[in-house]
Structure formats: structure tokens, C-alpha cells
Amino acid sequence: MVVLDEKLVAPCGLYCGWCPYYVAGTREFKCGGCLTREKCVIRDCAFEKGLRLCTYCNQFPCKKLYNMYTKMNKFFDEVKKDFPEGVISYSSRK
């Protein structure tokens, strides 16, 4: 059984606990989760509206979410570049 940590669910719907930059990080970058980031347009928008998740917004899905999700291919390309042998093999080398 998988137990999810609610604090790692980003307002946009992504789960930081599954992100390689949160799980293993790189020598250059280790993410503490979306809620710890200094600035996030989507998170900040949700919080300004008093919402924990974008799905509760009456404008869901909005242009900000569409924009973020259309860039996921760039994110996956970065993951491939930073973790060419996978996250498990990278974290075991640290």
C-alpha cells in the first residue's frame, strides 16, 4: 500500500513525493517540494484564493495550468538528462 503525504501534493495536482528532484536530487539541486519553493505562479494563485488545490477553483482548469502541463515534456527531458540511469542508480552513487 502506498501512503501519500498530503504536504507533498502541489496545488496543481502534481505529487512532489514522486519527483526525482525531491526523491534524490542532484549535486546541483535538491527540491524540498512545491510548497517550499520561493515562488510558484500556480501555487501562489491558489493560495491567494484561499485554495489548497486548483481543482476547487471555479476557473479550473485555467490558462496557468494548461501552460504548465504543456511544458511537461521539457521537464521530462531534464529528468532524462539529470538521471540517465534512473533515480535509484543516481541516489545510490551519492
HELIX and SHEET records of a PDB file:
HELIX    1   1 GLU A    6  LEU A    8  5                                   3    
HELIX    2   2 CYS A   16  TRP A   18  5                                   3    
HELIX    3   3 PRO A   20  VAL A   23  1                                   4    
HELIX    4   4 CYS A   34  THR A   36  5                                   3    
HELIX    5   5 VAL A   41  GLU A   48  1                                   8    
HELIX    6   6 CYS A   54  TYR A   56  5                                   3    
HELIX    7   7 LYS A   63  THR A   70  1                                   8    
HELIX    8   8 MET A   72  ASP A   82  1                                  11    
HELIX    9   9 VAL A   87  ARG A   93  1                                   7    
END                                                                             
